[in-house]
Amino acid sequence: MTAPNSAAVISRAPAPHDELIVCNQSMTPADMTAHAEPMGEPDPAAARAAAIAEFQQDHHDSHALEPTGELDEGTAGALEEVHGS
């Protein structure tokens, strides 16, 4: 249970981990706004590498893929096999 003037703060861990980190802090909404930092533009290359690494991890056993985040020949073939052309 949280205190009357506390708020849950949710932030993302850096890529390639996509975990939510939640913690309770005794801050008012005004405090949270005053301490907010802009998230900036998303990095398409990092998002692409994270998606490829996740696919590789999911299909590590069935297609002998190593989670490198690189679109290698084995990963491309597994993608075609799993999702079609």
C-alpha positions as a printed Julia matrix, in Angstrom:
85×3 Matrix{Float64}:
  0.0     0.0     0.0
  1.3     3.45   -0.86
  1.35    6.58    1.29
 -1.24    9.31    0.55
  1.16   11.53   -1.45
  3.19    8.84   -3.17
  3.16    7.84   -6.8
  4.4     4.83   -8.69
  7.21    5.65  -11.09
  7.59    3.41  -14.11
 10.66    3.47  -16.32
 12.14    1.17  -18.92
 15.48   -0.56  -18.63
 17.92    0.08  -21.48
 17.72   -2.07  -24.61
 17.93   -4.95  -25.35
 16.2    -5.74  -22.05
 12.57   -4.73  -22.15
 11.59   -4.9   -18.49
  9.47   -2.45  -16.56
 10.96   -1.16  -13.35
  8.38    0.03  -10.83
  9.15    1.72   -7.54
  7.17    3.76   -5.07
  8.46    7.19   -4.25
  6.92    9.87   -2.06
  6.58   12.52   -4.74
  3.64   14.67   -5.72
  2.65   14.88   -9.39
  4.22   18.37   -9.48
  7.51   16.92   -8.19
  7.41   14.24  -10.86
  6.87   16.82  -13.61
  9.68   19.01  -12.29
 12.1    16.06  -12.31
 10.98   14.53  -15.6
 13.6    14.05  -18.28
 12.71   13.93  -21.97
 12.91   10.42  -23.42
 14.24   11.59  -26.78
 13.73    9.98  -30.14
 13.52    6.19  -30.32
 16.52    4.48  -31.91
 15.24    2.36  -34.85
 18.52    0.43  -35.1
 18.38   -0.55  -31.41
 14.71   -1.55  -31.71
 15.49   -3.66  -34.79
 18.43   -5.39  -33.08
 16.32   -6.06  -29.97
 13.52   -7.59  -32.07
 15.98   -9.79  -33.97
 17.67  -10.89  -30.73
 14.29  -11.75  -29.21
 13.36  -13.84  -32.28
 16.75  -15.56  -32.13
 16.3   -16.35  -28.44
 12.77  -17.66  -29.01
 14.01  -19.95  -31.8
 17.41  -20.82  -30.32
 16.61  -24.51  -29.86
 14.46  -25.11  -32.94
 16.75  -23.33  -35.44
 20.13  -23.28  -33.62
 20.18  -19.46  -33.52
 22.44  -17.43  -31.26
 20.87  -14.2   -29.91
 23.27  -11.68  -31.48
 20.74   -9.14  -32.75
 22.28   -9.4   -36.24
 20.22  -10.5   -39.25
 22.5   -13.31  -40.4
 21.72  -15.97  -43.0
 20.42  -18.49  -40.45
 18.11  -15.93  -38.87
 16.78  -14.8   -42.26
 16.02  -18.41  -43.17
 14.29  -19.03  -39.84
 12.23  -15.86  -40.25
 11.1   -17.0   -43.7
 10.29  -20.48  -42.4
  8.34  -19.22  -39.38
  6.58  -16.21  -40.93
  6.59  -17.01  -44.67
  8.02  -14.96  -47.5
